[in-house]
Amino acid sequence: MSWITVTWSMIAAVCLSFAAVHLLVWLRARAAPASLYFAISAGAAGVLTLLELAAMRASSPVEYAEMLRWMHVAAAVIVIGVVWFVRSYLQAGRAWLAWTIAGLRVLVLVPNFFGYSNATFSDITAIASFEFLGDTVSIPVGEPNPWRSLIHASSLLLIIFVVDAAAQAWRQGDRRHGLTIGGTIVAVTVLAAVFSQLMVRGQIPGPLVGLVFLLIVSAMGWELSLELIRAGTLSYRLRETQQRMDMAARAADLGLWDWDVVRDKVWMNDGARAQGGIDAAESVTFERYLRQVHPEDREATREAVLQALAGGDELRAEYRIAGLDGATRWIDAYGRVERNASGEPVQLRGVSMDVTARRRDEAELNKQRASLAQLQRASAMGQLSSALAHELSQPLGAILRNAEAAELFLQSDRPDLAELRAIVADIRRDDQRAAAVIDRMRSLLHRRTLQFETVSLRELVARVGVLMQGEFQARQAILSIEIPDGLPDVRGDRIHLEQVFLNLLLNSLEAVRDLPAERRQLVVEASGCGDGLVEVAVRDLGPGFPAEQMTSVFNTFVTTKSDGTGLGLAISKTIVEAHGGRVWAENDPRGGAIVRFTLQAARDGDPA
């Protein structure tokens, strides 16, 4: 067997082997089209190499022309495959230029099959013998085809396209790939053009395209093989990472899940299935999972998922679900949406956590806070007891005196009915005064959860002022309410907000207790502060907060009073934060302390 037969057969085998390998790679990973384009180019190069070998063994001009005709088909496939490989692999190159090159190579096939013997020669008139690599081969002799200019134009555009794509890749930071792939393709294209011209002149037996294309196959195959090696390494590391994630998820009792939105298939690890009450062997869809969610939470959960898919990108949801043991659990889920190039959602990946224990602890904590708040309200009522007793003694004393007067009138033979009616009206009025005082005390002492409604700040402060009227009189203090007209109402629980004002005013009264009468002044003021909030301030002219306690005045059991419980400010902070606001303390440079807090302003359409 001659060296030519061995060499060209080996080149064809290498090209076809690369084509088969990377075709299998593409069949297993359809998202990597570069492997497909490379397989097409390499396969065509293998075929062209065999055709070139057959042409060098041709015994007649007709036989050589036929081989050369089909070599042009293989060459067109090679060029088109290379162009789209470059665009896919380097993620660069101008699309219009790629389509122009492909169009020219297809156009070359017109004179290749119609009107001429092939696209290189108008007609091959003879076959000459030539000594090449120790063997005798055939060389075509004939007239060049005028349509060969299309081949030269497509080759020139190919060089321009590849150089431009490599430059783009270089600028994007992919320098090695751009230099290796771009440089090799340009060099091979130039060599192929030179060898083709030498063949036309009768100086070599063929264009030797298979030989020079082996350089491209080697470069492209080398780069793709490195990608396969890196992919294998990444796959191994991914398996290790997956194992670590599984261990971490088990240790933290986390559920991992992945929803394929397009196929509506949900993958869940063992932790997520246990949380959701779903058997390990059961196939899961989105609707199947939703059936496990508590009916009261199902629509809200569905809406949260749909909002994430519609453009929110992130999912945050907390819902109840029935576990495998039948017990109801609270699940906190977080996920992120992945989208395709068109912006359509394709995957929703996330993690879920069983927060039942946290929910139970929060409920118990809220219960204890409510009990503590009720205790503090009772303590506040104790502080006001003397003033309240005085306030009640007035209507009760008036009722007694009116009742005695009525009794005297009734002892006469002809009682004055008009006077008796006036006495009864006075008794009713005094009774209503006493009932109002008792009702305010009872509502403030009543244990209750938050019940939000639209509340007038002016009315709220006025109610607390009436409740504390006796205390202000006893302390000879003055309360000023500076709430501007037009300030929006707030959203909140009336009784709990009254407790906040009661706590703050009692603290302020205690702060000014030993001051001269002109300094025993308390001010409640309010103003809008933007973002749908109203800021309230309670200020006094007392000594202010000690500097060392400014950061801890709202902590439980922290107090500046010798007989204080340290609960008033802490409970006020809890109530304000439960209303979506914040609270802070500061000292007035002019003297005295200020406690400020924010509340959500009521909006049109809020229930009263």
TAZI-V602648 format. One record per residue. N is the residue number from 1. RES is the residue in three letters. PHI is phi in degrees with one decimal (none if undefined). Layout:
BEGIN
n:N res:RES phi:PHI
n:N res:RES phi:PHI
END
This chain:
BEGIN
n:1 res:MET phi:none
n:2 res:SER phi:-77.0
n:3 res:TRP phi:-63.3
n:4 res:ILE phi:-63.8
n:5 res:THR phi:-63.5
n:6 res:VAL phi:-64.0
n:7 res:THR phi:-64.2
n:8 res:TRP phi:-68.2
n:9 res:SER phi:-67.1
n:10 res:MET phi:-66.6
n:11 res:ILE phi:-61.3
n:12 res:ALA phi:-62.5
n:13 res:ALA phi:-64.1
n:14 res:VAL phi:-62.1
n:15 res:CYS phi:-62.0
n:16 res:LEU phi:-67.7
n:17 res:SER phi:-65.4
n:18 res:PHE phi:-59.1
n:19 res:ALA phi:-61.9
n:20 res:ALA phi:-65.5
n:21 res:VAL phi:-61.5
n:22 res:HIS phi:-79.3
n:23 res:LEU phi:-67.6
n:24 res:LEU phi:-64.6
n:25 res:VAL phi:-60.7
n:26 res:TRP phi:-67.2
n:27 res:LEU phi:-63.5
n:28 res:ARG phi:-89.3
n:29 res:ALA phi:-138.8
n:30 res:ARG phi:-66.0
n:31 res:ALA phi:-78.6
n:32 res:ALA phi:-116.5
n:33 res:PRO phi:-65.9
n:34 res:ALA phi:-58.8
n:35 res:SER phi:-65.1
n:36 res:LEU phi:-65.9
n:37 res:TYR phi:-63.8
n:38 res:PHE phi:-65.9
n:39 res:ALA phi:-61.9
n:40 res:ILE phi:-63.7
n:41 res:SER phi:-64.4
n:42 res:ALA phi:-65.1
n:43 res:GLY phi:-62.9
n:44 res:ALA phi:-64.6
n:45 res:ALA phi:-64.7
n:46 res:GLY phi:-63.5
n:47 res:VAL phi:-64.5
n:48 res:LEU phi:-61.8
n:49 res:THR phi:-62.7
n:50 res:LEU phi:-66.4
n:51 res:LEU phi:-64.1
n:52 res:GLU phi:-65.8
n:53 res:LEU phi:-63.6
n:54 res:ALA phi:-64.0
n:55 res:ALA phi:-64.7
n:56 res:MET phi:-67.0
n:57 res:ARG phi:-98.5
n:58 res:ALA phi:-64.1
n:59 res:SER phi:-105.2
n:60 res:SER phi:-147.2
n:61 res:PRO phi:-59.8
n:62 res:VAL phi:-64.3
n:63 res:GLU phi:-65.9
n:64 res:TYR phi:-64.2
n:65 res:ALA phi:-62.6
n:66 res:GLU phi:-67.2
n:67 res:MET phi:-63.3
n:68 res:LEU phi:-64.8
n:69 res:ARG phi:-60.7
n:70 res:TRP phi:-76.7
n:71 res:MET phi:-64.2
n:72 res:HIS phi:-66.9
n:73 res:VAL phi:-63.5
n:74 res:ALA phi:-62.9
n:75 res:ALA phi:-64.2
n:76 res:ALA phi:-62.5
n:77 res:VAL phi:-63.7
n:78 res:ILE phi:-60.1
n:79 res:VAL phi:-62.2
n:80 res:ILE phi:-63.7
n:81 res:GLY phi:-62.7
n:82 res:VAL phi:-63.6
n:83 res:VAL phi:-58.8
n:84 res:TRP phi:-76.8
n:85 res:PHE phi:-63.0
n:86 res:VAL phi:-60.5
n:87 res:ARG phi:-63.0
n:88 res:SER phi:-77.8
n:89 res:TYR phi:-77.2
n:90 res:LEU phi:-87.8
n:91 res:GLN phi:53.8
n:92 res:ALA phi:-151.0
n:93 res:GLY phi:102.9
n:94 res:ARG phi:-86.0
n:95 res:ALA phi:-63.1
n:96 res:TRP phi:-63.1
n:97 res:LEU phi:-70.7
n:98 res:ALA phi:-62.6
n:99 res:TRP phi:-68.0
n:100 res:THR phi:-64.0
n:101 res:ILE phi:-61.7
n:102 res:ALA phi:-60.9
n:103 res:GLY phi:-64.3
n:104 res:LEU phi:-64.4
n:105 res:ARG phi:-67.5
n:106 res:VAL phi:-70.3
n:107 res:LEU phi:-65.0
n:108 res:VAL phi:-59.0
n:109 res:LEU phi:-71.3
n:110 res:VAL phi:-66.3
n:111 res:PRO phi:-68.8
n:112 res:ASN phi:-69.5
n:113 res:PHE phi:-115.3
n:114 res:PHE phi:-126.6
n:115 res:GLY phi:91.3
n:116 res:TYR phi:-136.4
n:117 res:SER phi:-70.5
n:118 res:ASN phi:-168.7
n:119 res:ALA phi:-78.9
n:120 res:THR phi:-93.7
n:121 res:PHE phi:-117.0
n:122 res:SER phi:-64.9
n:123 res:ASP phi:-160.4
n:124 res:ILE phi:-95.2
n:125 res:THR phi:-91.8
n:126 res:ALA phi:-158.8
n:127 res:ILE phi:-121.0
n:128 res:ALA phi:-105.9
n:129 res:SER phi:-94.2
n:130 res:PHE phi:-149.6
n:131 res:GLU phi:-85.3
n:132 res:PHE phi:-145.0
n:133 res:LEU phi:53.8
n:134 res:GLY phi:75.5
n:135 res:ASP phi:-137.7
n:136 res:THR phi:-95.5
n:137 res:VAL phi:-126.3
n:138 res:SER phi:-94.2
n:139 res:ILE phi:-122.8
n:140 res:PRO phi:-76.1
n:141 res:VAL phi:-126.6
n:142 res:GLY phi:-177.2
n:143 res:GLU phi:-93.2
n:144 res:PRO phi:-62.2
n:145 res:ASN phi:-78.1
n:146 res:PRO phi:-63.3
n:147 res:TRP phi:-75.9
n:148 res:ARG phi:-61.4
n:149 res:SER phi:-61.9
n:150 res:LEU phi:-65.2
n:151 res:ILE phi:-65.1
n:152 res:HIS phi:-62.9
n:153 res:ALA phi:-63.9
n:154 res:SER phi:-66.1
n:155 res:SER phi:-66.6
n:156 res:LEU phi:-63.8
n:157 res:LEU phi:-65.2
n:158 res:LEU phi:-63.0
n:159 res:ILE phi:-62.6
n:160 res:ILE phi:-62.0
n:161 res:PHE phi:-60.4
n:162 res:VAL phi:-68.2
n:163 res:VAL phi:-61.6
n:164 res:ASP phi:-63.2
n:165 res:ALA phi:-65.2
n:166 res:ALA phi:-64.1
n:167 res:ALA phi:-65.2
n:168 res:GLN phi:-61.8
n:169 res:ALA phi:-62.5
n:170 res:TRP phi:-61.4
n:171 res:ARG phi:-65.7
n:172 res:GLN phi:-82.1
n:173 res:GLY phi:98.9
n:174 res:ASP phi:-92.1
n:175 res:ARG phi:-74.6
n:176 res:ARG phi:-62.8
n:177 res:HIS phi:-63.5
n:178 res:GLY phi:-61.9
n:179 res:LEU phi:-70.4
n:180 res:THR phi:-67.1
n:181 res:ILE phi:-67.2
n:182 res:GLY phi:-62.7
n:183 res:GLY phi:-63.0
n:184 res:THR phi:-65.8
n:185 res:ILE phi:-64.6
n:186 res:VAL phi:-62.2
n:187 res:ALA phi:-62.1
n:188 res:VAL phi:-66.3
n:189 res:THR phi:-61.0
n:190 res:VAL phi:-64.4
n:191 res:LEU phi:-62.2
n:192 res:ALA phi:-61.3
n:193 res:ALA phi:-65.5
n:194 res:VAL phi:-64.8
n:195 res:PHE phi:-64.2
n:196 res:SER phi:-63.5
n:197 res:GLN phi:-67.2
n:198 res:LEU phi:-64.5
n:199 res:MET phi:-64.4
n:200 res:VAL phi:-61.3
n:201 res:ARG phi:-82.0
n:202 res:GLY phi:79.7
n:203 res:GLN phi:-98.1
n:204 res:ILE phi:-136.9
n:205 res:PRO phi:-74.8
n:206 res:GLY phi:-166.1
n:207 res:PRO phi:-73.7
n:208 res:LEU phi:52.5
n:209 res:VAL phi:-64.0
n:210 res:GLY phi:-58.8
n:211 res:LEU phi:-66.0
n:212 res:VAL phi:-74.6
n:213 res:PHE phi:-69.0
n:214 res:LEU phi:-57.8
n:215 res:LEU phi:-64.4
n:216 res:ILE phi:-65.2
n:217 res:VAL phi:-58.2
n:218 res:SER phi:-64.1
n:219 res:ALA phi:-67.4
n:220 res:MET phi:-65.2
n:221 res:GLY phi:-64.1
n:222 res:TRP phi:-61.9
n:223 res:GLU phi:-64.1
n:224 res:LEU phi:-67.1
n:225 res:SER phi:-65.5
n:226 res:LEU phi:-61.0
n:227 res:GLU phi:-62.6
n:228 res:LEU phi:-64.3
n:229 res:ILE phi:-63.2
n:230 res:ARG phi:-63.1
n:231 res:ALA phi:-63.7
n:232 res:GLY phi:-63.6
n:233 res:THR phi:-63.1
n:234 res:LEU phi:-63.8
n:235 res:SER phi:-62.5
n:236 res:TYR phi:-64.1
n:237 res:ARG phi:-65.4
n:238 res:LEU phi:-63.9
n:239 res:ARG phi:-62.5
n:240 res:GLU phi:-62.8
n:241 res:THR phi:-62.2
n:242 res:GLN phi:-61.4
n:243 res:GLN phi:-63.8
n:244 res:ARG phi:-64.4
n:245 res:MET phi:-62.3
n:246 res:ASP phi:-62.5
n:247 res:MET phi:-63.9
n:248 res:ALA phi:-64.8
n:249 res:ALA phi:-64.2
n:250 res:ARG phi:-65.8
n:251 res:ALA phi:-64.6
n:252 res:ALA phi:-91.5
n:253 res:ASP phi:57.7
n:254 res:LEU phi:-100.6
n:255 res:GLY phi:-106.2
n:256 res:LEU phi:-106.5
n:257 res:TRP phi:-147.9
n:258 res:ASP phi:-149.1
n:259 res:TRP phi:-105.0
n:260 res:ASP phi:-79.5
n:261 res:VAL phi:-65.2
n:262 res:VAL phi:-67.2
n:263 res:ARG phi:-92.4
n:264 res:ASP phi:54.3
n:265 res:LYS phi:-124.9
n:266 res:VAL phi:-112.5
n:267 res:TRP phi:-94.5
n:268 res:MET phi:-138.7
n:269 res:ASN phi:-78.7
n:270 res:ASP phi:-60.5
n:271 res:GLY phi:-64.3
n:272 res:ALA phi:-66.9
n:273 res:ARG phi:-67.2
n:274 res:ALA phi:-64.8
n:275 res:GLN phi:-63.1
n:276 res:GLY phi:-85.4
n:277 res:GLY phi:68.8
n:278 res:ILE phi:-116.8
n:279 res:ASP phi:-63.5
n:280 res:ALA phi:-62.9
n:281 res:ALA phi:-91.7
n:282 res:GLU phi:-81.5
n:283 res:SER phi:-76.7
n:284 res:VAL phi:-119.7
n:285 res:THR phi:-115.8
n:286 res:PHE phi:-61.7
n:287 res:GLU phi:-65.8
n:288 res:ARG phi:-63.2
n:289 res:TYR phi:-67.3
n:290 res:LEU phi:-61.5
n:291 res:ARG phi:-65.1
n:292 res:GLN phi:-80.4
n:293 res:VAL phi:-73.9
n:294 res:HIS phi:-56.2
n:295 res:PRO phi:-53.0
n:296 res:GLU phi:-71.4
n:297 res:ASP phi:-106.1
n:298 res:ARG phi:-64.7
n:299 res:GLU phi:-67.0
n:300 res:ALA phi:-64.6
n:301 res:THR phi:-66.6
n:302 res:ARG phi:-59.2
n:303 res:GLU phi:-64.3
n:304 res:ALA phi:-63.4
n:305 res:VAL phi:-65.8
n:306 res:LEU phi:-64.8
n:307 res:GLN phi:-65.9
n:308 res:ALA phi:-63.9
n:309 res:LEU phi:-68.4
n:310 res:ALA phi:-73.5
n:311 res:GLY phi:153.1
n:312 res:GLY phi:-71.7
n:313 res:ASP phi:69.0
n:314 res:GLU phi:-114.3
n:315 res:LEU phi:-111.8
n:316 res:ARG phi:-131.4
n:317 res:ALA phi:-149.1
n:318 res:GLU phi:-132.7
n:319 res:TYR phi:-152.1
n:320 res:ARG phi:-96.6
n:321 res:ILE phi:-149.7
n:322 res:ALA phi:-91.2
n:323 res:GLY phi:-78.7
n:324 res:LEU phi:-62.8
n:325 res:ASP phi:-84.6
n:326 res:GLY phi:87.3
n:327 res:ALA phi:-78.8
n:328 res:THR phi:-81.4
n:329 res:ARG phi:-122.2
n:330 res:TRP phi:-97.6
n:331 res:ILE phi:-117.6
n:332 res:ASP phi:-107.9
n:333 res:ALA phi:-116.3
n:334 res:TYR phi:-131.9
n:335 res:GLY phi:-148.2
n:336 res:ARG phi:-134.4
n:337 res:VAL phi:-89.1
n:338 res:GLU phi:-108.8
n:339 res:ARG phi:-122.1
n:340 res:ASN phi:-85.9
n:341 res:ALA phi:-61.9
n:342 res:SER phi:-86.4
n:343 res:GLY phi:86.9
n:344 res:GLU phi:-81.5
n:345 res:PRO phi:-70.0
n:346 res:VAL phi:-121.3
n:347 res:GLN phi:-139.8
n:348 res:LEU phi:-128.6
n:349 res:ARG phi:-107.0
n:350 res:GLY phi:-168.8
n:351 res:VAL phi:-137.4
n:352 res:SER phi:-131.5
n:353 res:MET phi:-136.0
n:354 res:ASP phi:-79.3
n:355 res:VAL phi:-113.0
n:356 res:THR phi:-59.6
n:357 res:ALA phi:-62.1
n:358 res:ARG phi:-63.4
n:359 res:ARG phi:-60.8
n:360 res:ARG phi:-63.8
n:361 res:ASP phi:-65.1
n:362 res:GLU phi:-63.6
n:363 res:ALA phi:-63.5
n:364 res:GLU phi:-66.4
n:365 res:LEU phi:-64.4
n:366 res:ASN phi:-62.7
n:367 res:LYS phi:-63.7
n:368 res:GLN phi:-67.7
n:369 res:ARG phi:-63.0
n:370 res:ALA phi:-62.9
n:371 res:SER phi:-64.2
n:372 res:LEU phi:-66.2
n:373 res:ALA phi:-64.4
n:374 res:GLN phi:-64.8
n:375 res:LEU phi:-62.7
n:376 res:GLN phi:-67.5
n:377 res:ARG phi:-63.3
n:378 res:ALA phi:-63.5
n:379 res:SER phi:-63.9
n:380 res:ALA phi:-63.6
n:381 res:MET phi:-64.2
n:382 res:GLY phi:-64.3
n:383 res:GLN phi:-62.9
n:384 res:LEU phi:-92.9
n:385 res:SER phi:-58.3
n:386 res:SER phi:-65.9
n:387 res:ALA phi:-66.3
n:388 res:LEU phi:-67.7
n:389 res:ALA phi:-61.7
n:390 res:HIS phi:-64.9
n:391 res:GLU phi:-66.1
n:392 res:LEU phi:-76.4
n:393 res:SER phi:-64.8
n:394 res:GLN phi:-65.1
n:395 res:PRO phi:-66.1
n:396 res:LEU phi:-66.9
n:397 res:GLY phi:-64.8
n:398 res:ALA phi:-64.1
n:399 res:ILE phi:-62.0
n:400 res:LEU phi:-63.3
n:401 res:ARG phi:-65.5
n:402 res:ASN phi:-65.6
n:403 res:ALA phi:-66.1
n:404 res:GLU phi:-64.5
n:405 res:ALA phi:-65.2
n:406 res:ALA phi:-64.4
n:407 res:GLU phi:-63.9
n:408 res:LEU phi:-65.7
n:409 res:PHE phi:-60.8
n:410 res:LEU phi:-71.0
n:411 res:GLN phi:-77.0
n:412 res:SER phi:-78.3
n:413 res:ASP phi:-66.5
n:414 res:ARG phi:-127.9
n:415 res:PRO phi:-65.9
n:416 res:ASP phi:-80.7
n:417 res:LEU phi:-66.4
n:418 res:ALA phi:-62.7
n:419 res:GLU phi:-66.5
n:420 res:LEU phi:-63.1
n:421 res:ARG phi:-63.5
n:422 res:ALA phi:-64.5
n:423 res:ILE phi:-64.0
n:424 res:VAL phi:-62.5
n:425 res:ALA phi:-63.2
n:426 res:ASP phi:-63.4
n:427 res:ILE phi:-61.0
n:428 res:ARG phi:-61.3
n:429 res:ARG phi:-64.8
n:430 res:ASP phi:-66.8
n:431 res:ASP phi:-64.0
n:432 res:GLN phi:-66.3
n:433 res:ARG phi:-61.6
n:434 res:ALA phi:-64.8
n:435 res:ALA phi:-64.1
n:436 res:ALA phi:-64.5
n:437 res:VAL phi:-62.1
n:438 res:ILE phi:-64.3
n:439 res:ASP phi:-64.4
n:440 res:ARG phi:-63.1
n:441 res:MET phi:-64.0
n:442 res:ARG phi:-66.0
n:443 res:SER phi:-66.0
n:444 res:LEU phi:-71.9
n:445 res:LEU phi:-85.4
n:446 res:HIS phi:-71.3
n:447 res:ARG phi:-77.5
n:448 res:ARG phi:-161.3
n:449 res:THR phi:-87.6
n:450 res:LEU phi:-65.5
n:451 res:GLN phi:-127.6
n:452 res:PHE phi:-77.0
n:453 res:GLU phi:-154.4
n:454 res:THR phi:-82.3
n:455 res:VAL phi:-125.2
n:456 res:SER phi:-84.2
n:457 res:LEU phi:-62.1
n:458 res:ARG phi:-59.6
n:459 res:GLU phi:-65.7
n:460 res:LEU phi:-62.9
n:461 res:VAL phi:-65.9
n:462 res:ALA phi:-62.6
n:463 res:ARG phi:-62.5
n:464 res:VAL phi:-66.9
n:465 res:GLY phi:-63.0
n:466 res:VAL phi:-64.2
n:467 res:LEU phi:-61.8
n:468 res:MET phi:-98.0
n:469 res:GLN phi:-56.7
n:470 res:GLY phi:-63.6
n:471 res:GLU phi:-65.9
n:472 res:PHE phi:-64.1
n:473 res:GLN phi:-66.3
n:474 res:ALA phi:-64.7
n:475 res:ARG phi:-89.5
n:476 res:GLN phi:54.0
n:477 res:ALA phi:-110.5
n:478 res:ILE phi:-121.2
n:479 res:LEU phi:-108.2
n:480 res:SER phi:-111.5
n:481 res:ILE phi:-111.8
n:482 res:GLU phi:-116.7
n:483 res:ILE phi:-117.0
n:484 res:PRO phi:-68.4
n:485 res:ASP phi:-65.2
n:486 res:GLY phi:88.9
n:487 res:LEU phi:-68.1
n:488 res:PRO phi:-65.4
n:489 res:ASP phi:-67.9
n:490 res:VAL phi:-118.0
n:491 res:ARG phi:-101.7
n:492 res:GLY phi:-179.0
n:493 res:ASP phi:-89.7
n:494 res:ARG phi:-57.5
n:495 res:ILE phi:-67.2
n:496 res:HIS phi:-67.1
n:497 res:LEU phi:-69.0
n:498 res:GLU phi:-60.7
n:499 res:GLN phi:-65.4
n:500 res:VAL phi:-60.5
n:501 res:PHE phi:-64.0
n:502 res:LEU phi:-62.1
n:503 res:ASN phi:-60.5
n:504 res:LEU phi:-67.3
n:505 res:LEU phi:-69.9
n:506 res:LEU phi:-63.7
n:507 res:ASN phi:-61.8
n:508 res:SER phi:-65.9
n:509 res:LEU phi:-60.1
n:510 res:GLU phi:-66.2
n:511 res:ALA phi:-68.4
n:512 res:VAL phi:-102.0
n:513 res:ARG phi:-56.9
n:514 res:ASP phi:-98.5
n:515 res:LEU phi:-89.5
n:516 res:PRO phi:-58.8
n:517 res:ALA phi:-56.6
n:518 res:GLU phi:-69.4
n:519 res:ARG phi:-101.8
n:520 res:ARG phi:-86.8
n:521 res:GLN phi:-125.0
n:522 res:LEU phi:-119.7
n:523 res:VAL phi:-130.5
n:524 res:VAL phi:-114.8
n:525 res:GLU phi:-130.3
n:526 res:ALA phi:-147.9
n:527 res:SER phi:-159.0
n:528 res:GLY phi:-77.3
n:529 res:CYS phi:-128.2
n:530 res:GLY phi:81.0
n:531 res:ASP phi:57.9
n:532 res:GLY phi:72.2
n:533 res:LEU phi:-119.9
n:534 res:VAL phi:-121.0
n:535 res:GLU phi:-102.1
n:536 res:VAL phi:-116.7
n:537 res:ALA phi:-131.9
n:538 res:VAL phi:-116.8
n:539 res:ARG phi:-125.3
n:540 res:ASP phi:-138.9
n:541 res:LEU phi:-110.3
n:542 res:GLY phi:-77.4
n:543 res:PRO phi:-73.7
n:544 res:GLY phi:84.1
n:545 res:PHE phi:-86.2
n:546 res:PRO phi:-60.5
n:547 res:ALA phi:-58.4
n:548 res:GLU phi:-72.8
n:549 res:GLN phi:-108.9
n:550 res:MET phi:-60.9
n:551 res:THR phi:-89.8
n:552 res:SER phi:-127.5
n:553 res:VAL phi:-64.6
n:554 res:PHE phi:-95.7
n:555 res:ASN phi:-75.2
n:556 res:THR phi:-64.2
n:557 res:PHE phi:70.6
n:558 res:VAL phi:-95.1
n:559 res:THR phi:-145.5
n:560 res:THR phi:-100.6
n:561 res:LYS phi:-102.8
n:562 res:SER phi:-66.3
n:563 res:ASP phi:-111.9
n:564 res:GLY phi:-81.4
n:565 res:THR phi:-91.9
n:566 res:GLY phi:74.6
n:567 res:LEU phi:-108.2
n:568 res:GLY phi:-58.2
n:569 res:LEU phi:-69.0
n:570 res:ALA phi:-63.0
n:571 res:ILE phi:-69.2
n:572 res:SER phi:-60.5
n:573 res:LYS phi:-62.3
n:574 res:THR phi:-61.2
n:575 res:ILE phi:-65.8
n:576 res:VAL phi:-62.5
n:577 res:GLU phi:-67.0
n:578 res:ALA phi:-66.3
n:579 res:HIS phi:-91.0
n:580 res:GLY phi:81.4
n:581 res:GLY phi:-111.7
n:582 res:ARG phi:-138.4
n:583 res:VAL phi:-136.9
n:584 res:TRP phi:-151.9
n:585 res:ALA phi:-121.7
n:586 res:GLU phi:-154.9
n:587 res:ASN phi:-99.2
n:588 res:ASP phi:-78.2
n:589 res:PRO phi:-56.4
n:590 res:ARG phi:-83.0
n:591 res:GLY phi:113.4
n:592 res:GLY phi:103.5
n:593 res:ALA phi:-113.5
n:594 res:ILE phi:-131.1
n:595 res:VAL phi:-113.2
n:596 res:ARG phi:-114.0
n:597 res:PHE phi:-152.5
n:598 res:THR phi:-115.3
n:599 res:LEU phi:-135.1
n:600 res:GLN phi:-72.2
n:601 res:ALA phi:-73.4
n:602 res:ALA phi:-70.3
n:603 res:ARG phi:-114.5
n:604 res:ASP phi:-60.1
n:605 res:GLY phi:98.0
n:606 res:ASP phi:-68.3
n:607 res:PRO phi:-65.2
n:608 res:ALA phi:-74.9
END
